[in-house]
Amino acid sequence: MSNTRQAEASSPWRGVLLFLVIVVLFVLEGSVRNAFFSGSWNTSLAILNMGLISAVMALGVNMQWGYAGLFNAGVVGFLALGGLAPVLIATAPVPGAWDAGGVRLLLALFVGIGTLVLAAQVWKQVDRHLRVWALIATLALGFVLYRWLFDPAVTAIEANNTASAGNIGGLGLPVLLAWPVGALFAAAVAWGVGKVALGLRSDYLAIATLGIGEIVVAVMRNEEWLARGVKNVSGIPRPVPYELDLQNDPGFVARAAEWGLDPATASGIWVKLCYAGLFTVVLLLLILLAELALKSPWGRMMRAIRDNETAAEAMGKNVTRRHLQIFVIGSAVIGLAGAMMITLDGLVSPSGYNPLRYTFLIWVMVIVGGSGNNWGAALGAILIWFLWIKAEVWGPEIMRLLTMPLPDGGLRSHLIGSAPQMRFIAMGVVLLLVLRFAPRGLLPEK
């Protein structure tokens, strides 16, 4: 190990100091009002909440890349799968939807899954001279039966109360139950992708995940029976109080007066504090479990496989199986973050799942924070999210300073006006600076 790497790994106060810097940034955002900070605790806490959710996303990617060297290029897809869970679990059932086609829809899904299972058994059991034809016949028959059940069910559900519903609806259960269900949705798809791609070269996994991410988002946009497609689903239930309920509570109004705040501001701060506490508990619990796993024999085996697959395989380790394990676990964590994000937003909008935001930016968080270090992934996520949001405000101010020598006119106005759209360039610059001066991240793996 070089002297630089020894210095990076041996500084016990680096993490503490970096987290203190983040705390100072959020305090400045909440308490100082000028051209660079809003001076609003509502804004500061809103950035923090999404930063905590981004930290959970980054933790899932870090498990896959930092533990096992698996490149997931479809983070947005697993995030969208997790975001589907609050709609199917927590929202109220749509009147008439199940009577219109719910039972037939479930039968179609069972037939689809059963066809895949049967096809796998046919491939294993049938004589090799006949297996190809038997497989084709099984898939064709299953596909015809699936479409015969599925298409009329979907048509009936989407025709039911199209103005305000047109979807299957949910089960009306507590929204917190949707979080582990979102993790299960993402884990199930990750298992299917991993079974196909993880036995091949590593670049096939990147291609497969990139494709599955786009497929998942496309399905959510077009299958209106599932989550209303581009019509969106709003009113996702909350695990915390509503601002209007707090503002109508005389006790809360009295406490807000004691704090020197008006009820509207105080209710917004209180709700965001409740979310922040809930998200912090989830993040810390995940980091604790991840650290325990990383320091266990299983974690040491995963890092050995990451560093030298050939040597690990020669020692009797099933590399493909271990890769599948960590890929499913990491995807489940991403799905959990997706369910948390939809709960915070209260809205499912498939058109908002942008790969640049929910794949590229998450990778920047992991690389900047420190690949292989769970605390580094969390640090990088919160820091990068803060910079991502503030770049829209800081960009015009910095551009205004840089263009002061230019005369007032078209060029200067154009540069200042387009500065908020340069956030991706700003993130690229941050990434390049970190890779140049701290190649292993701000908190490198020990």
C-alpha positions in Angstrom: 0.0 0.0 0.0 1.3 3.4 -0.9 1.9 6.2 1.6 -1.1 8.1 0.2 -3.4 5.1 0.7 -2.0 4.5 4.1 -2.8 8.1 5.0 -6.3 7.8 3.6 -7.0 4.6 5.5 -5.4 5.6 8.8 -7.1 8.9 9.5 -9.8 8.1 12.1 -11.1 11.7 12.2 -11.7 12.1 8.5 -15.3 10.7 8.6 -16.2 12.7 11.7 -14.9 15.9 10.1 -16.7 15.3 6.8 -20.0 14.5 8.5 -19.6 17.7 10.6 -19.1 19.7 7.3 -22.4 18.3 6.1 -24.1 19.3 9.4 -22.7 22.8 9.0 -24.1 23.0 5.4 -27.6 22.0 6.5 -27.5 24.4 9.5 -26.4 27.2 7.1 -29.2 26.3 4.7 -31.7 26.5 7.5 -30.5 29.6 9.4 -28.7 31.9 7.0 -30.6 33.8 4.2 -28.5 35.2 1.4 -27.8 34.5 -2.3 -26.4 31.0 -1.5 -28.6 29.7 1.3 -32.4 29.9 1.7 -32.6 30.5 5.4 -35.5 28.1 5.6 -35.6 25.0 7.9 -38.3 23.6 5.8 -36.0 23.6 2.7 -33.1 22.3 4.7 -35.0 19.4 6.1 -36.6 18.6 2.7 -33.1 18.3 1.2 -32.0 16.2 4.2 -34.9 13.7 3.8 -34.2 13.1 0.2 -30.5 12.9 1.0 -31.2 10.1 3.6 -33.2 8.2 1.0 -30.4 8.7 -1.5 -28.0 7.2 1.1 -30.2 4.1 1.2 -30.0 3.8 -2.6 -26.2 4.4 -2.5 -25.9 1.7 0.2 -27.6 -0.8 -2.1 -25.3 0.0 -5.0 -22.3 0.0 -2.7 -23.1 -3.6 -1.6 -23.1 -4.7 -5.2 -20.1 -2.8 -6.4 -18.1 -2.3 -3.2 -18.6 -5.8 -1.9 -18.6 -7.9 -5.1 -17.6 -5.7 -8.0 -21.0 -6.0 -9.8 -21.9 -3.1 -12.0 -25.6 -2.4 -11.8 -26.5 0.0 -14.6 -30.3 -0.2 -14.0 -30.7 1.3 -10.6 -33.7 3.3 -11.8 -35.6 0.1 -12.6 -35.2 -1.5 -9.1 -36.1 1.9 -7.6 -39.3 2.0 -9.7 -40.2 -1.5 -8.6 -39.9 -0.5 -5.0 -42.0 2.6 -5.7 -44.8 0.4 -7.0 -45.3 -1.3 -3.6 -47.0 1.7 -1.8 -49.6 1.8 -4.6 -50.4 -1.9 -4.4 -50.2 -2.2 -0.6 -51.2 1.1 1.0 -53.7 2.8 -1.3 -57.4 2.1 -0.9 -59.0 -0.5 -3.1 -60.6 0.9 -6.2 -64.4 0.1 -6.1 -65.3 -2.4 -8.8 -61.8 -3.1 -10.0 -61.5 -6.6 -8.5 -65.0 -7.5 -9.7 -64.2 -6.3 -13.2 -61.1 -8.3 -13.7 -59.1 -8.9 -10.5 -59.5 -12.7 -10.3 -58.8 -13.2 -14.0 -55.7 -11.0 -13.7 -54.4 -13.1 -10.8 -55.0 -16.3 -12.8 -53.1 -14.8 -15.7 -50.1 -13.9 -13.5 -50.1 -17.5 -12.1 -50.2 -18.9 -15.6 -47.3 -16.7 -16.6 -45.2 -17.8 -13.7 -46.2 -21.4 -14.0 -45.2 -21.3 -17.7 -41.7 -20.2 -16.9 -41.4 -22.8 -14.2 -42.7 -25.5 -16.5 -40.4 -24.4 -19.3 -37.4 -24.7 -17.0 -38.4 -28.3 -16.0 -39.0 -29.2 -19.6 -35.4 -28.0 -20.5 -34.0 -30.2 -17.7 -36.1 -33.3 -18.0 -36.9 -33.8 -21.7 -34.4 -35.7 -23.9 -32.0 -33.3 -25.6 -33.2 -34.2 -29.1 -36.7 -33.0 -28.3 -36.1 -30.4 -25.6 -36.0 -27.4 -28.0 -39.3 -28.3 -29.6 -40.9 -29.1 -26.3 -39.7 -25.8 -24.8 -41.1 -23.9 -27.8 -44.5 -25.7 -27.5 -44.6 -25.0 -23.7 -43.9 -21.3 -24.1 -46.3 -20.9 -27.0 -49.1 -22.6 -25.2 -48.4 -20.7 -22.0 -48.3 -17.4 -23.8 -51.6 -17.9 -25.6 -53.3 -18.9 -22.3 -51.7 -16.0 -20.5 -52.9 -13.4 -23.1 -56.4 -15.0 -23.2 -56.7 -14.4 -19.5 -54.7 -11.1 -19.2 -56.1 -8.9 -22.0 -59.8 -9.0 -21.1 -58.9 -8.4 -17.4 -56.8 -5.4 -18.2 -59.4 -3.9 -20.5 -62.1 -4.3 -17.9 -60.0 -2.8 -15.1 -58.9 0.2 -17.1 -62.5 0.8 -18.2 -63.6 1.0 -14.6 -64.0 4.6 -13.4 -61.3 5.8 -15.9 -61.5 9.5 -14.8 -60.2 9.0 -11.3 -59.0 5.4 -11.2 -58.7 2.9 -14.0 -56.3 0.8 -12.0 -56.5 -2.3 -9.7 -55.9 -0.2 -6.5 -54.3 -1.3 -3.3 -55.0 -3.4 -0.2 -55.4 -0.4 2.2 -52.7 -1.7 4.6 -50.3 0.5 6.6 -47.8 2.2 4.3 -44.8 1.0 6.3 -45.7 -2.6 5.3 -45.1 -1.5 1.7 -41.4 -0.8 2.3 -40.3 -4.4 2.8 -42.7 -5.4 0.0 -40.9 -2.9 -2.3 -37.7 -4.6 -1.4 -39.2 -8.0 -2.2 -40.4 -6.8 -5.6 -36.9 -5.5 -6.5 -35.2 -8.7 -5.1 -37.5 -11.0 -7.2 -36.6 -9.2 -10.4 -32.9 -9.1 -9.4 -33.0 -12.8 -8.9 -34.4 -13.4 -12.4 -31.8 -11.1 -14.0 -29.0 -12.5 -11.9 -29.8 -16.1 -12.8 -29.5 -15.2 -16.5 -26.6 -12.7 -16.5 -24.3 -13.5 -13.5 -22.9 -16.6 -15.0 -21.6 -14.7 -18.0 -19.0 -12.0 -18.4 -19.4 -9.0 -16.1 -20.3 -6.6 -19.0 -23.4 -8.7 -19.7 -24.7 -7.8 -16.2 -24.4 -4.1 -17.0 -26.3 -4.6 -20.3 -29.0 -6.7 -18.6 -29.6 -4.3 -15.8 -29.6 -1.3 -18.1 -32.3 -3.1 -20.2 -34.4 -4.2 -17.3 -34.3 -0.7 -15.8 -35.8 0.8 -19.0 -38.3 -2.1 -19.4 -39.6 -1.6 -15.8 -40.1 2.1 -16.3 -41.7 1.5 -19.7 -44.1 -1.0 -18.2 -45.1 1.4 -15.4 -45.7 4.2 -18.0 -47.9 2.1 -20.2 -49.8 -0.4 -18.0 -52.5 1.8 -16.6 -54.2 -1.0 -14.7 -51.1 -1.2 -12.5 -50.5 2.3 -11.3 -52.4 4.5 -13.8 -49.4 5.0 -16.0 -48.7 8.6 -16.9 -51.9 9.6 -15.2 -50.0 9.2 -11.9 -51.3 8.1 -8.5 -51.5 10.7 -5.8 -52.6 10.6 -2.2 -50.2 7.8 -1.1 -50.9 7.4 2.7 -48.3 8.7 5.1 -46.7 7.2 8.3 -46.5 10.7 9.8 -49.2 13.4 10.5 -50.6 15.7 7.8 -49.8 19.4 8.0 -53.4 20.5 7.9 -54.3 18.2 10.8 -51.5 19.7 12.8 -52.6 23.3 11.9 -56.2 22.4 13.1 -54.9 21.0 16.4 -55.2 23.7 19.1 -52.4 22.1 21.1 -50.0 22.1 18.2 -50.9 25.7 17.4 -50.1 26.7 21.0 -46.7 25.0 20.9 -46.0 26.6 17.5 -46.6 30.0 19.1 -44.2 29.1 21.9 -41.6 28.3 19.3 -42.2 31.6 17.7 -43.4 30.1 14.4 -46.7 30.4 12.6 -48.7 27.1 12.4 -48.0 26.5 8.7 -44.2 26.8 9.0 -44.2 24.8 12.3 -46.3 22.0 10.8 -44.1 21.7 7.8 -41.0 21.5 10.0 -42.6 19.0 12.3 -43.6 16.6 9.5 -40.2 16.8 7.9 -38.6 16.1 11.3 -40.8 13.0 11.7 -39.7 11.8 8.2 -36.1 12.5 9.0 -36.2 10.5 12.2 -37.9 7.6 10.4 -35.4 7.6 7.5 -32.4 7.9 9.8 -33.5 4.9 11.8 -33.8 2.8 8.6 -30.4 4.0 7.3 -28.6 3.4 10.5 -30.2 -0.1 10.8 -29.1 -0.9 7.3 -25.6 0.3 7.9 -25.4 -1.7 11.1 -26.5 -4.9 9.3 -24.2 -4.2 6.4 -21.2 -3.6 8.7 -21.9 -6.8 10.6 -22.2 -8.8 7.3 -19.0 -7.2 5.9 -16.9 -8.1 9.0 -18.3 -11.6 9.1 -16.7 -14.6 7.3 -19.3 -14.1 4.5 -18.1 -10.5 4.0 -14.5 -11.5 3.9 -15.3 -14.2 1.4 -17.2 -11.6 -0.8 -14.2 -9.3 -0.8 -11.9 -12.1 -1.7 -14.2 -13.0 -4.6 -14.2 -9.3 -5.7 -10.4 -9.0 -5.6 -9.6 -12.4 -7.3 -12.5 -14.5 -8.6 -10.1 -17.2 -10.0 -8.3 -17.7 -6.7 -11.6 -17.8 -4.8 -13.1 -20.3 -7.2 -10.0 -22.4 -6.9 -10.5 -22.6 -3.2 -14.0 -24.1 -3.7 -16.2 -20.9 -3.5 -19.3 -20.8 -5.7 -18.6 -17.4 -7.2 -21.8 -17.2 -9.3 -24.0 -18.1 -6.3 -22.3 -15.5 -4.1 -22.7 -12.9 -6.8 -26.4 -13.7 -7.0 -26.8 -13.3 -3.3 -25.2 -9.9 -3.1 -26.9 -8.7 -6.2 -30.3 -9.6 -4.8 -29.6 -8.1 -1.4 -28.3 -4.8 -3.0 -31.3 -4.6 -5.3 -33.7 -5.2 -2.3 -32.1 -2.2 -0.5 -32.6 -0.1 -3.6 -36.2 -1.2 -3.8 -36.7 -0.3 -0.2 -35.4 3.2 -1.0 -37.9 3.4 -3.9 -40.8 2.7 -1.5 -39.5 5.2 1.0 -39.2 7.9 -1.8 -42.8 7.4 -3.0 -44.0 7.5 0.6 -42.2 10.9 1.1 -43.5 12.3 -2.2 -47.0 10.9 -1.8 -47.1 10.6 -5.6 -46.1 7.9 -8.2 -45.1 9.5 -11.5 -43.4 7.0 -13.8 -42.2 9.8 -16.1 -40.1 11.1 -13.3 -37.8 8.0 -13.2 -34.9 9.6 -15.1 -31.8 7.3 -15.4 -29.5 10.3 -15.2 -30.9 11.2 -11.8 -31.5 7.7 -10.4 -28.6 5.8 -11.9 -25.8 8.2 -12.8 -26.1 10.4 -9.8 -26.3 7.4 -7.4 -23.1 6.1 -8.9 -21.5 9.5 -8.4 -22.5 9.3 -4.7 -20.9 5.9 -4.2 -17.7 6.8 -6.0 -17.3 10.2 -4.3 -18.2 8.8 -0.8 -15.9 5.7 -1.1 -16.7 2.5 -2.8 -16.6 -0.5 -0.4 -17.3 1.8 2.7 -20.9 1.9 3.9 -20.4 5.1 5.8 -18.7 6.6 2.8 -21.6 5.7 0.6 -24.0 7.4 3.0 -21.7 10.4 3.3 -21.4 10.8 -0.5 -25.1 10.4 -1.0 -26.1 13.2 1.4 -23.3 15.5 0.2 -23.9 15.0 -3.5 -27.7 15.4 -3.1 -27.1 18.7 -1.2 -24.8 19.9 -4.0 -27.2 18.7 -6.7 -30.1 20.7 -5.2 -28.0 23.8 -4.4 -26.3 23.8 -7.8 -29.5 25.2 -9.3 -29.2 28.2 -6.9 -25.4 28.5 -6.8 -25.0 28.2 -10.5 -26.5 31.5 -11.5 -24.7 33.3 -8.6 -21.3 31.9 -9.5 -21.9 32.5 -13.2 -22.9 36.1 -12.4 -19.6 36.6 -10.6 -17.6 34.9 -13.4 -19.3 37.0 -16.1 -18.9 40.4 -14.4 -16.2 41.5 -16.9 -18.6 41.0 -19.7 -20.9 43.8 -20.8 -24.6 43.4 -20.0 -26.3 41.9 -23.0 -27.3 38.7 -24.7 -24.2 36.5 -24.0 -24.1 37.3 -20.2 -27.8 36.9 -19.8 -27.7 33.6 -21.7 -24.9 32.2 -19.5 -26.6 33.2 -16.3 -30.0 32.0 -17.5 -28.6 28.5 -18.5 -26.5 28.1 -15.4 -29.2 26.1 -13.4 -29.2 23.5 -16.2 -25.5 22.7 -15.7 -26.0 20.5 -12.7 -24.7 17.4 -14.5 -21.6 19.2 -15.6 -21.1 20.4 -12.0 -21.5 16.8 -10.7 -19.0 15.6 -13.4 -16.5 18.3 -12.2 -16.9 17.1 -8.6 -16.4 13.5 -9.6 -13.2 14.4 -11.5 -11.8 16.4 -8.6 -12.5 13.5 -6.2 -11.0 11.0 -8.5 -7.9 13.2 -9.0 -7.2 14.0 -5.3 -9.0 11.1 -3.5 -9.1 8.3 -6.0 -10.7 5.9 -3.4 -13.3 8.4 -2.3 -13.7 10.7 0.6 -14.0 7.8 3.0 -12.0 5.0 1.4 -12.5 1.3 2.3 -10.1 0.1 5.0 
